[in-house]
Amino acid sequence: MPKKNPKELIQKSQDTILVDFYADWCGPCQTMNPVLDMALDELGGKIKLLKINVDKHPQLSQQFGIRSIPHYVLFKRGKILWRKAGIMTKKDLVQALKGFC
């Protein structure tokens, strides 16, 4: 995704966006990177990925109530459709997101 204000992207995008709240030092976050890529590929690019580093955007993390990472929030036109924290399998992630494509 282009480098823009993440909050603006979330609120104004017509696309369905999966926001990955993460930190560089977070082991489980690193573990989930290939899982996210594979799951979104399997969904045919219908859902866009936006990664938000909680250390660089603490106010955004606080606004969306992010208390643990990794944390995933699915948005469409600024509305939260789904959210989940923690590690997931590719199968579970695809299954959860499929209904929103």
C-alpha positions as CSV (number, residue, x, y, z in Angstrom):
1,M,0.0,0.0,0.0
2,P,1.2,3.5,-0.6
3,K,2.8,5.5,2.2
4,K,0.0,7.7,3.4
5,N,-1.5,8.5,6.7
6,P,-2.6,5.1,8.0
7,K,-5.7,6.5,9.7
8,E,-6.8,8.2,6.5
9,L,-6.2,4.9,4.5
10,I,-8.4,3.0,7.0
11,Q,-11.2,5.5,6.9
12,K,-11.3,6.4,3.2
13,S,-10.3,3.3,1.3
14,Q,-13.0,1.5,-0.7
15,D,-10.9,-1.6,-0.4
16,T,-11.3,-4.2,2.4
17,I,-8.1,-3.7,4.5
18,L,-6.6,-6.1,7.0
19,V,-4.5,-4.0,9.4
20,D,-1.6,-5.9,11.1
21,F,-0.6,-4.2,14.3
22,Y,2.9,-5.4,15.0
23,A,6.3,-4.5,16.4
24,D,9.7,-5.4,15.0
25,W,10.8,-7.0,18.3
26,C,7.7,-9.3,18.5
27,G,8.6,-12.9,17.7
28,P,5.0,-14.0,17.0
29,C,4.5,-11.0,14.7
30,Q,7.5,-12.2,12.6
31,T,6.1,-15.8,12.6
32,M,2.8,-14.5,11.2
33,N,4.3,-12.5,8.2
34,P,4.5,-15.5,5.8
35,V,1.1,-16.8,7.0
36,L,-0.5,-13.4,6.3
37,D,1.1,-13.3,2.8
38,M,0.0,-16.8,1.9
39,A,-3.6,-16.3,3.3
40,L,-4.1,-13.0,1.4
41,D,-2.7,-14.6,-1.8
42,E,-5.1,-17.5,-1.4
43,L,-7.9,-14.9,-1.2
44,G,-6.9,-13.5,-4.6
45,G,-5.8,-10.1,-3.5
46,K,-9.4,-9.1,-2.6
47,I,-8.1,-7.9,0.8
48,K,-5.3,-5.4,1.1
49,L,-2.7,-5.6,3.9
50,L,-1.7,-2.5,5.9
51,K,1.1,-3.1,8.5
52,I,1.1,-0.6,11.5
53,N,4.1,-0.7,13.8
54,V,2.6,-0.1,17.3
55,D,5.9,1.6,18.5
56,K,5.7,4.2,15.7
57,H,1.9,4.7,15.9
58,P,1.0,4.4,19.6
59,Q,-2.0,6.8,19.4
60,L,-3.5,4.7,16.6
61,S,-2.9,1.5,18.5
62,Q,-4.6,3.0,21.5
63,Q,-7.5,4.4,19.5
64,F,-8.3,0.9,18.2
65,G,-7.8,-0.8,21.6
66,I,-4.7,-2.8,20.7
67,R,-3.5,-4.4,23.9
68,S,-1.5,-7.3,22.6
69,I,0.3,-8.1,19.3
70,P,0.1,-9.4,16.8
71,H,-3.4,-8.0,16.4
72,Y,-5.5,-8.0,13.2
73,V,-8.4,-5.7,12.4
74,L,-10.4,-5.9,9.2
75,F,-11.8,-2.6,7.9
76,K,-14.1,-1.5,5.1
77,R,-14.7,2.2,4.7
78,G,-13.5,2.8,8.3
79,K,-15.8,0.3,9.9
80,I,-14.4,-2.7,11.8
81,L,-15.7,-6.0,10.3
82,W,-13.6,-8.4,12.3
83,R,-10.7,-8.5,14.7
84,K,-8.4,-11.1,16.3
85,A,-5.3,-11.1,18.4
86,G,-2.5,-13.7,18.4
87,I,-1.1,-16.4,16.1
88,M,-3.4,-18.1,13.7
89,T,-3.0,-20.8,11.1
90,K,-3.3,-19.9,7.4
91,K,-6.4,-22.1,7.2
92,D,-8.1,-20.3,10.2
93,L,-7.2,-16.9,8.8
94,V,-8.5,-17.7,5.3
95,Q,-11.7,-19.1,6.8
96,A,-12.2,-16.0,8.9
97,L,-11.6,-13.6,6.1
98,K,-13.3,-15.4,3.3
99,G,-16.8,-14.1,4.2
100,F,-15.6,-10.5,3.7
101,C,-14.2,-10.8,0.2
